[in-house]
Amino acid sequence: MFWEAYRKVEKGTKVTLDEFKSNSELKSEVKEGIIELYNEVLGEARKLINKSDDEELFLELFKNNIIDSYLLQELIDIANIIKNLSKVDEEVLYSLLVRIMEDLEELFYSVKKFLN
């Protein structure tokens, strides 16, 4: 599931900004992928720390040395973007795709290391 969602988001990085802005089907798939990716990673993180609030979860992951302070701040930023995803400007969203993918992938591997 993680990699399927990751690939949906990745599709947005393989086109130009103009193509991204003009293709509503692609934008919809990318947004869906972002939400799926986020939920998948948080589901894995909650196997380690059972907190329903995302920011509390991130803070506990930090306190338990599962993530560093930089990733903590990045994840809080991503959570805020996702909460307002329908209102995020297309150009801003396009510019954040790689950052979102990289940060969620880093969280995924950080959590997996402790689950195994």
Jmol script that loads the backbone (N, CA, C; Angstrom):
load data "model"
ATOM      1  N   MET A   1       0.828  -1.204   0.000  1.00  0.00           N
ATOM      2  CA  MET A   1       0.000   0.000   0.000  1.00  0.00           C
ATOM      3  C   MET A   1       0.869   1.264   0.000  1.00  0.00           C
ATOM      4  N   PHE A   2       1.939   1.255   0.824  1.00  0.00           N
ATOM      5  CA  PHE A   2       2.818   2.426   0.891  1.00  0.00           C
ATOM      6  C   PHE A   2       3.339   2.798  -0.486  1.00  0.00           C
ATOM      7  N   TRP A   3       3.891   1.807  -1.190  1.00  0.00           N
ATOM      8  CA  TRP A   3       4.510   2.107  -2.483  1.00  0.00           C
ATOM      9  C   TRP A   3       3.487   2.453  -3.543  1.00  0.00           C
ATOM     10  N   GLU A   4       2.300   1.911  -3.453  1.00  0.00           N
ATOM     11  CA  GLU A   4       1.237   2.291  -4.404  1.00  0.00           C
ATOM     12  C   GLU A   4       0.889   3.762  -4.230  1.00  0.00           C
ATOM     13  N   ALA A   5       0.720   4.179  -2.995  1.00  0.00           N
ATOM     14  CA  ALA A   5       0.411   5.579  -2.711  1.00  0.00           C
ATOM     15  C   ALA A   5       1.586   6.477  -3.113  1.00  0.00           C
ATOM     16  N   TYR A   6       2.782   6.020  -2.821  1.00  0.00           N
ATOM     17  CA  TYR A   6       3.998   6.768  -3.163  1.00  0.00           C
ATOM     18  C   TYR A   6       4.047   7.021  -4.669  1.00  0.00           C
ATOM     19  N   ARG A   7       3.740   6.000  -5.449  1.00  0.00           N
ATOM     20  CA  ARG A   7       3.778   6.133  -6.909  1.00  0.00           C
ATOM     21  C   ARG A   7       2.708   7.103  -7.422  1.00  0.00           C
ATOM     22  N   LYS A   8       1.566   7.164  -6.748  1.00  0.00           N
ATOM     23  CA  LYS A   8       0.532   8.135  -7.133  1.00  0.00           C
ATOM     24  C   LYS A   8       1.062   9.553  -6.976  1.00  0.00           C
ATOM     25  N   VAL A   9       1.721   9.809  -5.863  1.00  0.00           N
ATOM     26  CA  VAL A   9       2.288  11.140  -5.618  1.00  0.00           C
ATOM     27  C   VAL A   9       3.410  11.406  -6.611  1.00  0.00           C
ATOM     28  N   GLU A  10       4.206  10.404  -6.835  1.00  0.00           N
ATOM     29  CA  GLU A  10       5.366  10.540  -7.731  1.00  0.00           C
ATOM     30  C   GLU A  10       4.964  10.937  -9.148  1.00  0.00           C
ATOM     31  N   LYS A  11       3.786  10.522  -9.584  1.00  0.00           N
ATOM     32  CA  LYS A  11       3.308  10.892 -10.929  1.00  0.00           C
ATOM     33  C   LYS A  11       3.298  12.404 -11.110  1.00  0.00           C
ATOM     34  N   GLY A  12       2.998  13.118 -10.047  1.00  0.00           N
ATOM     35  CA  GLY A  12       2.966  14.575 -10.122  1.00  0.00           C
ATOM     36  C   GLY A  12       4.339  15.195 -10.324  1.00  0.00           C
ATOM     37  N   THR A  13       5.378  14.469  -9.921  1.00  0.00           N
ATOM     38  CA  THR A  13       6.738  14.994 -10.060  1.00  0.00           C
ATOM     39  C   THR A  13       7.313  14.736 -11.446  1.00  0.00           C
ATOM     40  N   LYS A  14       6.621  13.948 -12.242  1.00  0.00           N
ATOM     41  CA  LYS A  14       7.139  13.555 -13.554  1.00  0.00           C
ATOM     42  C   LYS A  14       6.570  14.391 -14.695  1.00  0.00           C
ATOM     43  N   VAL A  15       5.840  15.428 -14.333  1.00  0.00           N
ATOM     44  CA  VAL A  15       5.285  16.331 -15.341  1.00  0.00           C
ATOM     45  C   VAL A  15       5.711  17.756 -15.013  1.00  0.00           C
ATOM     46  N   THR A  16       5.538  18.636 -15.972  1.00  0.00           N
ATOM     47  CA  THR A  16       5.848  20.042 -15.727  1.00  0.00           C
ATOM     48  C   THR A  16       4.745  20.665 -14.879  1.00  0.00           C
ATOM     49  N   LEU A  17       5.035  21.824 -14.350  1.00  0.00           N
ATOM     50  CA  LEU A  17       4.031  22.551 -13.564  1.00  0.00           C
ATOM     51  C   LEU A  17       2.794  22.824 -14.402  1.00  0.00           C
ATOM     52  N   ASP A  18       2.976  23.240 -15.649  1.00  0.00           N
ATOM     53  CA  ASP A  18       1.821  23.534 -16.514  1.00  0.00           C
ATOM     54  C   ASP A  18       0.977  22.289 -16.751  1.00  0.00           C
ATOM     55  N   GLU A  19       1.633  21.154 -16.963  1.00  0.00           N
ATOM     56  CA  GLU A  19       0.895  19.899 -17.143  1.00  0.00           C
ATOM     57  C   GLU A  19       0.144  19.532 -15.874  1.00  0.00           C
ATOM     58  N   PHE A  20       0.792  19.715 -14.735  1.00  0.00           N
ATOM     59  CA  PHE A  20       0.166  19.416 -13.457  1.00  0.00           C
ATOM     60  C   PHE A  20      -1.080  20.292 -13.256  1.00  0.00           C
ATOM     61  N   LYS A  21      -0.935  21.578 -13.487  1.00  0.00           N
ATOM     62  CA  LYS A  21      -2.046  22.511 -13.273  1.00  0.00           C
ATOM     63  C   LYS A  21      -3.220  22.248 -14.208  1.00  0.00           C
ATOM     64  N   SER A  22      -2.935  21.778 -15.425  1.00  0.00           N
ATOM     65  CA  SER A  22      -4.002  21.613 -16.408  1.00  0.00           C
ATOM     66  C   SER A  22      -4.661  20.231 -16.377  1.00  0.00           C
ATOM     67  N   ASN A  23      -4.108  19.300 -15.614  1.00  0.00           N
ATOM     68  CA  ASN A  23      -4.629  17.935 -15.595  1.00  0.00           C
ATOM     69  C   ASN A  23      -5.337  17.664 -14.266  1.00  0.00           C
ATOM     70  N   SER A  24      -6.639  17.869 -14.249  1.00  0.00           N
ATOM     71  CA  SER A  24      -7.398  17.722 -13.002  1.00  0.00           C
ATOM     72  C   SER A  24      -7.414  16.269 -12.517  1.00  0.00           C
ATOM     73  N   GLU A  25      -7.396  15.328 -13.432  1.00  0.00           N
ATOM     74  CA  GLU A  25      -7.369  13.913 -13.044  1.00  0.00           C
ATOM     75  C   GLU A  25      -6.057  13.584 -12.322  1.00  0.00           C
ATOM     76  N   LEU A  26      -4.953  14.086 -12.844  1.00  0.00           N
ATOM     77  CA  LEU A  26      -3.648  13.861 -12.216  1.00  0.00           C
ATOM     78  C   LEU A  26      -3.601  14.522 -10.841  1.00  0.00           C
ATOM     79  N   LYS A  27      -4.052  15.767 -10.756  1.00  0.00           N
ATOM     80  CA  LYS A  27      -4.059  16.468  -9.453  1.00  0.00           C
ATOM     81  C   LYS A  27      -4.878  15.695  -8.436  1.00  0.00           C
ATOM     82  N   SER A  28      -6.007  15.187  -8.856  1.00  0.00           N
ATOM     83  CA  SER A  28      -6.866  14.415  -7.955  1.00  0.00           C
ATOM     84  C   SER A  28      -6.156  13.142  -7.494  1.00  0.00           C
ATOM     85  N   GLU A  29      -5.493  12.453  -8.413  1.00  0.00           N
ATOM     86  CA  GLU A  29      -4.776  11.229  -8.057  1.00  0.00           C
ATOM     87  C   GLU A  29      -3.603  11.526  -7.118  1.00  0.00           C
ATOM     88  N   VAL A  30      -2.902  12.626  -7.362  1.00  0.00           N
ATOM     89  CA  VAL A  30      -1.779  13.009  -6.512  1.00  0.00           C
ATOM     90  C   VAL A  30      -2.271  13.337  -5.103  1.00  0.00           C
ATOM     91  N   LYS A  31      -3.333  14.108  -5.001  1.00  0.00           N
ATOM     92  CA  LYS A  31      -3.880  14.445  -3.684  1.00  0.00           C
ATOM     93  C   LYS A  31      -4.351  13.198  -2.945  1.00  0.00           C
ATOM     94  N   GLU A  32      -5.004  12.316  -3.664  1.00  0.00           N
ATOM     95  CA  GLU A  32      -5.435  11.042  -3.078  1.00  0.00           C
ATOM     96  C   GLU A  32      -4.217  10.260  -2.585  1.00  0.00           C
ATOM     97  N   GLY A  33      -3.169  10.236  -3.390  1.00  0.00           N
ATOM     98  CA  GLY A  33      -1.945   9.535  -3.021  1.00  0.00           C
ATOM     99  C   GLY A  33      -1.286  10.126  -1.787  1.00  0.00           C
ATOM    100  N   ILE A  34      -1.294  11.445  -1.682  1.00  0.00           N
ATOM    101  CA  ILE A  34      -0.714  12.107  -0.511  1.00  0.00           C
ATOM    102  C   ILE A  34      -1.443  11.674   0.754  1.00  0.00           C
ATOM    103  N   ILE A  35      -2.748  11.691   0.706  1.00  0.00           N
ATOM    104  CA  ILE A  35      -3.551  11.310   1.870  1.00  0.00           C
ATOM    105  C   ILE A  35      -3.332   9.833   2.207  1.00  0.00           C
ATOM    106  N   GLU A  36      -3.334   8.977   1.192  1.00  0.00           N
ATOM    107  CA  GLU A  36      -3.100   7.547   1.424  1.00  0.00           C
ATOM    108  C   GLU A  36      -1.716   7.301   2.016  1.00  0.00           C
ATOM    109  N   LEU A  37      -0.714   7.963   1.466  1.00  0.00           N
ATOM    110  CA  LEU A  37       0.660   7.808   1.937  1.00  0.00           C
ATOM    111  C   LEU A  37       0.776   8.246   3.390  1.00  0.00           C
ATOM    112  N   TYR A  38       0.218   9.388   3.686  1.00  0.00           N
ATOM    113  CA  TYR A  38       0.228   9.931   5.051  1.00  0.00           C
ATOM    114  C   TYR A  38      -0.451   8.974   6.018  1.00  0.00           C
ATOM    115  N   ASN A  39      -1.637   8.508   5.645  1.00  0.00           N
ATOM    116  CA  ASN A  39      -2.390   7.604   6.525  1.00  0.00           C
ATOM    117  C   ASN A  39      -1.682   6.267   6.707  1.00  0.00           C
ATOM    118  N   GLU A  40      -1.067   5.773   5.655  1.00  0.00           N
ATOM    119  CA  GLU A  40      -0.330   4.508   5.734  1.00  0.00           C
ATOM    120  C   GLU A  40       0.839   4.627   6.708  1.00  0.00           C
ATOM    121  N   VAL A  41       1.608   5.687   6.569  1.00  0.00           N
ATOM    122  CA  VAL A  41       2.776   5.875   7.425  1.00  0.00           C
ATOM    123  C   VAL A  41       2.353   6.094   8.877  1.00  0.00           C
ATOM    124  N   LEU A  42       1.321   6.896   9.086  1.00  0.00           N
ATOM    125  CA  LEU A  42       0.858   7.115  10.455  1.00  0.00           C
ATOM    126  C   LEU A  42       0.293   5.845  11.066  1.00  0.00           C
ATOM    127  N   GLY A  43      -0.340   5.013  10.256  1.00  0.00           N
ATOM    128  CA  GLY A  43      -0.828   3.728  10.749  1.00  0.00           C
ATOM    129  C   GLY A  43       0.312   2.861  11.261  1.00  0.00           C
ATOM    130  N   GLU A  44       1.417   2.870  10.538  1.00  0.00           N
ATOM    131  CA  GLU A  44       2.598   2.124  10.976  1.00  0.00           C
ATOM    132  C   GLU A  44       3.177   2.731  12.247  1.00  0.00           C
ATOM    133  N   ALA A  45       3.247   4.050  12.310  1.00  0.00           N
ATOM    134  CA  ALA A  45       3.804   4.736  13.487  1.00  0.00           C
ATOM    135  C   ALA A  45       2.956   4.459  14.726  1.00  0.00           C
ATOM    136  N   ARG A  46       1.662   4.329  14.536  1.00  0.00           N
ATOM    137  CA  ARG A  46       0.777   4.079  15.675  1.00  0.00           C
ATOM    138  C   ARG A  46       0.918   2.662  16.225  1.00  0.00           C
ATOM    139  N   LYS A  47       1.580   1.796  15.476  1.00  0.00           N
ATOM    140  CA  LYS A  47       1.895   0.466  16.018  1.00  0.00           C
ATOM    141  C   LYS A  47       2.960   0.585  17.106  1.00  0.00           C
ATOM    142  N   LEU A  48       3.759   1.635  17.031  1.00  0.00           N
ATOM    143  CA  LEU A  48       4.779   1.895  18.048  1.00  0.00           C
ATOM    144  C   LEU A  48       4.230   2.735  19.185  1.00  0.00           C
ATOM    145  N   ILE A  49       3.511   3.789  18.818  1.00  0.00           N
ATOM    146  CA  ILE A  49       3.007   4.747  19.807  1.00  0.00           C
ATOM    147  C   ILE A  49       1.551   5.031  19.475  1.00  0.00           C
ATOM    148  N   ASN A  50       0.682   4.670  20.373  1.00  0.00           N
ATOM    149  CA  ASN A  50      -0.747   4.788  20.124  1.00  0.00           C
ATOM    150  C   ASN A  50      -1.263   6.157  20.570  1.00  0.00           C
ATOM    151  N   LYS A  51      -1.127   7.124  19.690  1.00  0.00           N
ATOM    152  CA  LYS A  51      -1.670   8.469  19.917  1.00  0.00           C
ATOM    153  C   LYS A  51      -2.577   8.804  18.749  1.00  0.00           C
ATOM    154  N   SER A  52      -3.782   9.250  19.044  1.00  0.00           N
ATOM    155  CA  SER A  52      -4.719   9.557  17.959  1.00  0.00           C
ATOM    156  C   SER A  52      -4.424  10.905  17.307  1.00  0.00           C
ATOM    157  N   ASP A  53      -3.902  11.847  18.067  1.00  0.00           N
ATOM    158  CA  ASP A  53      -3.562  13.161  17.517  1.00  0.00           C
ATOM    159  C   ASP A  53      -2.218  13.071  16.792  1.00  0.00           C
ATOM    160  N   ASP A  54      -2.194  13.512  15.548  1.00  0.00           N
ATOM    161  CA  ASP A  54      -0.986  13.387  14.731  1.00  0.00           C
ATOM    162  C   ASP A  54       0.205  14.105  15.337  1.00  0.00           C
ATOM    163  N   GLU A  55       0.012  15.336  15.771  1.00  0.00           N
ATOM    164  CA  GLU A  55       1.138  16.094  16.322  1.00  0.00           C
ATOM    165  C   GLU A  55       1.661  15.473  17.618  1.00  0.00           C
ATOM    166  N   GLU A  56       0.774  14.946  18.440  1.00  0.00           N
ATOM    167  CA  GLU A  56       1.210  14.242  19.651  1.00  0.00           C
ATOM    168  C   GLU A  56       2.002  12.992  19.281  1.00  0.00           C
ATOM    169  N   LEU A  57       1.564  12.302  18.237  1.00  0.00           N
ATOM    170  CA  LEU A  57       2.274  11.124  17.751  1.00  0.00           C
ATOM    171  C   LEU A  57       3.691  11.498  17.320  1.00  0.00           C
ATOM    172  N   PHE A  58       3.797  12.566  16.520  1.00  0.00           N
ATOM    173  CA  PHE A  58       5.116  13.004  16.054  1.00  0.00           C
ATOM    174  C   PHE A  58       6.018  13.374  17.230  1.00  0.00           C
ATOM    175  N   LEU A  59       5.456  14.070  18.201  1.00  0.00           N
ATOM    176  CA  LEU A  59       6.231  14.481  19.364  1.00  0.00           C
ATOM    177  C   LEU A  59       6.733  13.267  20.151  1.00  0.00           C
ATOM    178  N   GLU A  60       5.885  12.263  20.305  1.00  0.00           N
ATOM    179  CA  GLU A  60       6.299  11.045  21.012  1.00  0.00           C
ATOM    180  C   GLU A  60       7.365  10.283  20.221  1.00  0.00           C
ATOM    181  N   LEU A  61       7.243  10.268  18.914  1.00  0.00           N
ATOM    182  CA  LEU A  61       8.273   9.632  18.087  1.00  0.00           C
ATOM    183  C   LEU A  61       9.613  10.344  18.289  1.00  0.00           C
ATOM    184  N   PHE A  62       9.559  11.653  18.385  1.00  0.00           N
ATOM    185  CA  PHE A  62      10.770  12.436  18.630  1.00  0.00           C
ATOM    186  C   PHE A  62      11.337  12.141  20.022  1.00  0.00           C
ATOM    187  N   LYS A  63      10.473  12.174  21.021  1.00  0.00           N
ATOM    188  CA  LYS A  63      10.915  11.935  22.402  1.00  0.00           C
ATOM    189  C   LYS A  63      11.532  10.545  22.574  1.00  0.00           C
ATOM    190  N   ASN A  64      11.084   9.595  21.756  1.00  0.00           N
ATOM    191  CA  ASN A  64      11.600   8.232  21.825  1.00  0.00           C
ATOM    192  C   ASN A  64      12.756   7.992  20.846  1.00  0.00           C
ATOM    193  N   ASN A  65      13.290   9.070  20.315  1.00  0.00           N
ATOM    194  CA  ASN A  65      14.446   9.010  19.401  1.00  0.00           C
ATOM    195  C   ASN A  65      14.201   8.166  18.161  1.00  0.00           C
ATOM    196  N   ILE A  66      12.969   8.164  17.693  1.00  0.00           N
ATOM    197  CA  ILE A  66      12.643   7.453  16.460  1.00  0.00           C
ATOM    198  C   ILE A  66      12.806   8.388  15.262  1.00  0.00           C
ATOM    199  N   ILE A  67      12.523   9.669  15.496  1.00  0.00           N
ATOM    200  CA  ILE A  67      12.753  10.693  14.471  1.00  0.00           C
ATOM    201  C   ILE A  67      13.549  11.834  15.095  1.00  0.00           C
ATOM    202  N   ASP A  68      14.184  12.630  14.232  1.00  0.00           N
ATOM    203  CA  ASP A  68      14.947  13.774  14.745  1.00  0.00           C
ATOM    204  C   ASP A  68      14.092  15.041  14.701  1.00  0.00           C
ATOM    205  N   SER A  69      14.637  16.122  15.223  1.00  0.00           N
ATOM    206  CA  SER A  69      13.879  17.377  15.334  1.00  0.00           C
ATOM    207  C   SER A  69      13.521  17.956  13.970  1.00  0.00           C
ATOM    208  N   TYR A  70      14.401  17.779  12.995  1.00  0.00           N
ATOM    209  CA  TYR A  70      14.114  18.289  11.652  1.00  0.00           C
ATOM    210  C   TYR A  70      12.896  17.582  11.068  1.00  0.00           C
ATOM    211  N   LEU A  71      12.878  16.242  11.156  1.00  0.00           N
ATOM    212  CA  LEU A  71      11.742  15.492  10.625  1.00  0.00           C
ATOM    213  C   LEU A  71      10.472  15.804  11.409  1.00  0.00           C
ATOM    214  N   LEU A  72      10.594  16.018  12.695  1.00  0.00           N
ATOM    215  CA  LEU A  72       9.444  16.407  13.518  1.00  0.00           C
ATOM    216  C   LEU A  72       8.770  17.646  12.936  1.00  0.00           C
ATOM    217  N   GLN A  73       9.559  18.682  12.671  1.00  0.00           N
ATOM    218  CA  GLN A  73       8.999  19.926  12.122  1.00  0.00           C
ATOM    219  C   GLN A  73       8.426  19.709  10.720  1.00  0.00           C
ATOM    220  N   GLU A  74       9.122  18.933   9.908  1.00  0.00           N
ATOM    221  CA  GLU A  74       8.636  18.637   8.560  1.00  0.00           C
ATOM    222  C   GLU A  74       7.276  17.934   8.613  1.00  0.00           C
ATOM    223  N   LEU A  75       7.132  16.982   9.515  1.00  0.00           N
ATOM    224  CA  LEU A  75       5.879  16.231   9.628  1.00  0.00           C
ATOM    225  C   LEU A  75       4.738  17.115  10.117  1.00  0.00           C
ATOM    226  N   ILE A  76       5.036  18.029  11.015  1.00  0.00           N
ATOM    227  CA  ILE A  76       4.007  18.974  11.462  1.00  0.00           C
ATOM    228  C   ILE A  76       3.566  19.845  10.293  1.00  0.00           C
ATOM    229  N   ASP A  77       4.515  20.275   9.481  1.00  0.00           N
ATOM    230  CA  ASP A  77       4.185  21.069   8.286  1.00  0.00           C
ATOM    231  C   ASP A  77       3.320  20.266   7.315  1.00  0.00           C
ATOM    232  N   ILE A  78       3.701  19.018   7.091  1.00  0.00           N
ATOM    233  CA  ILE A  78       2.944  18.164   6.168  1.00  0.00           C
ATOM    234  C   ILE A  78       1.530  17.933   6.691  1.00  0.00           C
ATOM    235  N   ALA A  79       1.393  17.712   7.991  1.00  0.00           N
ATOM    236  CA  ALA A  79       0.067  17.513   8.584  1.00  0.00           C
ATOM    237  C   ALA A  79      -0.816  18.732   8.335  1.00  0.00           C
ATOM    238  N   ASN A  80      -0.248  19.917   8.466  1.00  0.00           N
ATOM    239  CA  ASN A  80      -1.009  21.147   8.221  1.00  0.00           C
ATOM    240  C   ASN A  80      -1.381  21.296   6.750  1.00  0.00           C
ATOM    241  N   ILE A  81      -0.506  20.887   5.870  1.00  0.00           N
ATOM    242  CA  ILE A  81      -0.810  20.928   4.441  1.00  0.00           C
ATOM    243  C   ILE A  81      -1.964  19.984   4.135  1.00  0.00           C
ATOM    244  N   ILE A  82      -1.909  18.793   4.693  1.00  0.00           N
ATOM    245  CA  ILE A  82      -2.938  17.791   4.417  1.00  0.00           C
ATOM    246  C   ILE A  82      -4.290  18.220   4.975  1.00  0.00           C
ATOM    247  N   LYS A  83      -4.299  18.856   6.128  1.00  0.00           N
ATOM    248  CA  LYS A  83      -5.558  19.348   6.707  1.00  0.00           C
ATOM    249  C   LYS A  83      -6.234  20.354   5.791  1.00  0.00           C
ATOM    250  N   ASN A  84      -5.442  21.082   5.002  1.00  0.00           N
ATOM    251  CA  ASN A  84      -5.972  22.122   4.111  1.00  0.00           C
ATOM    252  C   ASN A  84      -5.704  21.805   2.648  1.00  0.00           C
ATOM    253  N   LEU A  85      -5.586  20.533   2.317  1.00  0.00           N
ATOM    254  CA  LEU A  85      -5.168  20.119   0.986  1.00  0.00           C
ATOM    255  C   LEU A  85      -6.052  20.691  -0.124  1.00  0.00           C
ATOM    256  N   SER A  86      -7.341  20.769   0.118  1.00  0.00           N
ATOM    257  CA  SER A  86      -8.239  21.283  -0.921  1.00  0.00           C
ATOM    258  C   SER A  86      -8.043  22.776  -1.174  1.00  0.00           C
ATOM    259  N   LYS A  87      -7.416  23.475  -0.224  1.00  0.00           N
ATOM    260  CA  LYS A  87      -7.207  24.916  -0.351  1.00  0.00           C
ATOM    261  C   LYS A  87      -5.785  25.290  -0.773  1.00  0.00           C
ATOM    262  N   VAL A  88      -4.888  24.287  -0.836  1.00  0.00           N
ATOM    263  CA  VAL A  88      -3.496  24.560  -1.175  1.00  0.00           C
ATOM    264  C   VAL A  88      -3.399  24.924  -2.654  1.00  0.00           C
ATOM    265  N   ASP A  89      -2.710  26.023  -2.930  1.00  0.00           N
ATOM    266  CA  ASP A  89      -2.487  26.480  -4.290  1.00  0.00           C
ATOM    267  C   ASP A  89      -1.781  25.387  -5.097  1.00  0.00           C
ATOM    268  N   GLU A  90      -2.165  25.220  -6.362  1.00  0.00           N
ATOM    269  CA  GLU A  90      -1.590  24.178  -7.218  1.00  0.00           C
ATOM    270  C   GLU A  90      -0.076  24.295  -7.335  1.00  0.00           C
ATOM    271  N   GLU A  91       0.423  25.506  -7.481  1.00  0.00           N
ATOM    272  CA  GLU A  91       1.864  25.709  -7.622  1.00  0.00           C
ATOM    273  C   GLU A  91       2.601  25.360  -6.332  1.00  0.00           C
ATOM    274  N   VAL A  92       2.007  25.710  -5.214  1.00  0.00           N
ATOM    275  CA  VAL A  92       2.611  25.373  -3.922  1.00  0.00           C
ATOM    276  C   VAL A  92       2.619  23.859  -3.744  1.00  0.00           C
ATOM    277  N   LEU A  93       1.502  23.225  -4.032  1.00  0.00           N
ATOM    278  CA  LEU A  93       1.429  21.768  -3.899  1.00  0.00           C
ATOM    279  C   LEU A  93       2.469  21.096  -4.790  1.00  0.00           C
ATOM    280  N   TYR A  94       2.545  21.515  -6.014  1.00  0.00           N
ATOM    281  CA  TYR A  94       3.519  20.941  -6.954  1.00  0.00           C
ATOM    282  C   TYR A  94       4.939  21.079  -6.412  1.00  0.00           C
ATOM    283  N   SER A  95       5.233  22.239  -5.849  1.00  0.00           N
ATOM    284  CA  SER A  95       6.588  22.482  -5.336  1.00  0.00           C
ATOM    285  C   SER A  95       6.899  21.654  -4.090  1.00  0.00           C
ATOM    286  N   LEU A  96       5.870  21.153  -3.415  1.00  0.00           N
ATOM    287  CA  LEU A  96       6.066  20.394  -2.176  1.00  0.00           C
ATOM    288  C   LEU A  96       6.046  18.876  -2.359  1.00  0.00           C
ATOM    289  N   LEU A  97       5.754  18.401  -3.550  1.00  0.00           N
ATOM    290  CA  LEU A  97       5.574  16.965  -3.745  1.00  0.00           C
ATOM    291  C   LEU A  97       6.793  16.144  -3.336  1.00  0.00           C
ATOM    292  N   VAL A  98       7.958  16.546  -3.788  1.00  0.00           N
ATOM    293  CA  VAL A  98       9.163  15.778  -3.467  1.00  0.00           C
ATOM    294  C   VAL A  98       9.423  15.811  -1.961  1.00  0.00           C
ATOM    295  N   ARG A  99       9.257  16.966  -1.372  1.00  0.00           N
ATOM    296  CA  ARG A  99       9.452  17.107   0.080  1.00  0.00           C
ATOM    297  C   ARG A  99       8.505  16.185   0.840  1.00  0.00           C
ATOM    298  N   ILE A 100       7.252  16.157   0.454  1.00  0.00           N
ATOM    299  CA  ILE A 100       6.262  15.300   1.108  1.00  0.00           C
ATOM    300  C   ILE A 100       6.662  13.830   0.969  1.00  0.00           C
ATOM    301  N   MET A 101       7.017  13.432  -0.242  1.00  0.00           N
ATOM    302  CA  MET A 101       7.406  12.040  -0.480  1.00  0.00           C
ATOM    303  C   MET A 101       8.629  11.664   0.351  1.00  0.00           C
ATOM    304  N   GLU A 102       9.645  12.508   0.334  1.00  0.00           N
ATOM    305  CA  GLU A 102      10.880  12.200   1.060  1.00  0.00           C
ATOM    306  C   GLU A 102      10.661  12.132   2.564  1.00  0.00           C
ATOM    307  N   ASP A 103       9.920  13.077   3.108  1.00  0.00           N
ATOM    308  CA  ASP A 103       9.700  13.100   4.555  1.00  0.00           C
ATOM    309  C   ASP A 103       8.857  11.914   5.022  1.00  0.00           C
ATOM    310  N   LEU A 104       7.826  11.578   4.270  1.00  0.00           N
ATOM    311  CA  LEU A 104       6.993  10.438   4.658  1.00  0.00           C
ATOM    312  C   LEU A 104       7.748   9.120   4.472  1.00  0.00           C
ATOM    313  N   GLU A 105       8.597   9.055   3.463  1.00  0.00           N
ATOM    314  CA  GLU A 105       9.422   7.861   3.286  1.00  0.00           C
ATOM    315  C   GLU A 105      10.422   7.736   4.439  1.00  0.00           C
ATOM    316  N   GLU A 106      10.995   8.849   4.863  1.00  0.00           N
ATOM    317  CA  GLU A 106      11.931   8.815   5.993  1.00  0.00           C
ATOM    318  C   GLU A 106      11.224   8.343   7.260  1.00  0.00           C
ATOM    319  N   LEU A 107      10.016   8.836   7.501  1.00  0.00           N
ATOM    320  CA  LEU A 107       9.252   8.386   8.657  1.00  0.00           C
ATOM    321  C   LEU A 107       8.948   6.889   8.539  1.00  0.00           C
ATOM    322  N   PHE A 108       8.568   6.456   7.361  1.00  0.00           N
ATOM    323  CA  PHE A 108       8.251   5.049   7.114  1.00  0.00           C
ATOM    324  C   PHE A 108       9.425   4.157   7.507  1.00  0.00           C
ATOM    325  N   TYR A 109      10.613   4.498   7.020  1.00  0.00           N
ATOM    326  CA  TYR A 109      11.788   3.671   7.332  1.00  0.00           C
ATOM    327  C   TYR A 109      12.222   3.793   8.790  1.00  0.00           C
ATOM    328  N   SER A 110      12.059   4.949   9.368  1.00  0.00           N
ATOM    329  CA  SER A 110      12.402   5.126  10.793  1.00  0.00           C
ATOM    330  C   SER A 110      11.518   4.242  11.665  1.00  0.00           C
ATOM    331  N   VAL A 111      10.240   4.195  11.350  1.00  0.00           N
ATOM    332  CA  VAL A 111       9.294   3.380  12.109  1.00  0.00           C
ATOM    333  C   VAL A 111       9.553   1.893  11.857  1.00  0.00           C
ATOM    334  N   LYS A 112       9.767   1.527  10.602  1.00  0.00           N
ATOM    335  CA  LYS A 112       9.995   0.123  10.256  1.00  0.00           C
ATOM    336  C   LYS A 112      11.208  -0.440  10.996  1.00  0.00           C
ATOM    337  N   LYS A 113      12.215   0.388  11.176  1.00  0.00           N
ATOM    338  CA  LYS A 113      13.432  -0.043  11.878  1.00  0.00           C
ATOM    339  C   LYS A 113      13.105  -0.500  13.295  1.00  0.00           C
ATOM    340  N   PHE A 114      12.158   0.183  13.924  1.00  0.00           N
ATOM    341  CA  PHE A 114      11.787  -0.159  15.297  1.00  0.00           C
ATOM    342  C   PHE A 114      10.735  -1.261  15.368  1.00  0.00           C
ATOM    343  N   LEU A 115      10.009  -1.468  14.302  1.00  0.00           N
ATOM    344  CA  LEU A 115       8.995  -2.526  14.283  1.00  0.00           C
ATOM    345  C   LEU A 115       9.606  -3.886  14.019  1.00  0.00           C
ATOM    346  N   ASN A 116      10.741  -3.911  13.362  1.00  0.00           N
ATOM    347  CA  ASN A 116      11.378  -5.206  13.009  1.00  0.00           C
ATOM    348  C   ASN A 116      12.255  -5.744  14.092  1.00  0.00           C
TER     349      ASN A 116
END
end "model"
wireframe off; spacefill off
backbone 0.3
color backbone group
